[in-house]
Amino acid sequence: MNLLDLLKQIFGGNFAALASNLLGESESNTKSAVTSMIPALLGSLVQKGSTPQGASSLLNTINSPQVDSGIAGNMSQLLGGGGNVNQLVNTGSSLINSLLGSNAGTLSNTLASMSGLSGSSISKLLALAAPFLFGALKRLVGQQGINTSGLMSLLGDQAKSVQNAIDPRLAQAMNLRLPGVSGAAREVATDAAGGFNKILPWLALIVAVPLLFWITRSCARKTAQDASNATRAAADATKSAVQTAAQNTVNTARAGAAALRSIQLPGGTNIQIPTGGFTDSLVTFLNGNAPAGQSFAFDAVTFETDSTRLASASNDQLAQLAAVLKAYPTVVIAVEGHTDNTGDPGANKKLSEDRAAAVKDALVGMGVPAERVTSTGWGADKPIASNDTEDGRVKNRRVEISITNR
């Protein structure tokens, strides 16, 4: 299935004309922005869905109540003044932040310079498009019963068409890295076996040449048929090794997928999370009777080197946390940043404060009320391991949440 063609059908009608009226921009410039925007958004989906955790996060978002699988049929009404545009934009902004994270601003700026639209118009255009994009995916997921591995496979199959369609300026600006092959386990096995099978004749030849030389010198009366048999035996042995390697690859991929478990949050939202990880531990605590005060360290939230900017890989776990907080509306958290004792104490404290604030801002951007999240930085004041070893310092460089109210 070519998702790019499907999205072109959805956005190739009167979406640009309707959006241009809402934005107060020319239809031609809006259409140009939409044409460039669609491959970029699909590319972000492909990149995020290339790992089990990313695909799981996407599937949670797609299946969430805020995504309407039938929204495409109401496009004219919603964008023509017959619907609540502000609500549509708010929903779309949340979806865009979940998908793009810090790349949302980069994509907006680059699209603005390419299309001639203002930056604010591009941001609103992305927000208007997101509900229709995710709505189409939700309809597809529901119709075909797609699970996490199925979504990985589907998105992985789009990499080539996206690579051919996306403007290089957008790919570079978003630091887009598309997977070379599909992410599903069955695809991995097929590709591994196929790649080895291509070089199989050469491997057999390498084995056969010295073997034939030895046969010729030591056993002159042996026939060419014997050499042929030896060559086939070498090829069979190599092929067996290839099949074993391919099966090991499949087993590894399946083991990664098996590490995820599905849970249903209050309100009916289903999310898939790594077993025993940050989100799993948090939900287990919230479902129990232990008093507030418990802390949980993120295990998949990271920052760019020497920066307070969240790495894009952090979006998955932050989106899971946002979903949990929405499902437990009385819970209040404090985001706390920590460092090791290396360097200037003042600079360390400032770094920990800024990183904690960045996590809070990300959660608020995903729809968590600001009054339910506070942030603070402790620098190196609260170590959980010895700073005398590198392993200890790594453990001390962390961001965690503390439950201040259940």
Secondary structure by P-SEA (a helix, b strand, c coil): ccaaaaaaaaaccaaaaaaaaaacccaaaaaaaaaaaaaaaaaaaaaaaccaaaaaaaaaaaaccccccccccaaaaaaacccaaaaaaaaaaaaaaaccccaaaaaaaaaaaaccccaaaaaaaaaaaaaaaaaaaaaaaaaacccaaaaaaaaaaaaaaaaacccaaaaaaacbbbbcccccaaaaaaaaaaaaaaaaaaaaaaaaaaaaaaaaaccccccaaaaaaaaaaaaaaaaaaaaaaaaaaaaaaaaaaacbbbbbcccbbbbbbccccaaaaaaaaaaccccccbbbbbcccccccccccccccaaaaaaaaaaaaaacccbbbbbbbbbcccccaaaaaaaaaaaaaaaaaaaaaaccccccbbbbbbcccccccccccaaaaaaacccccccccc
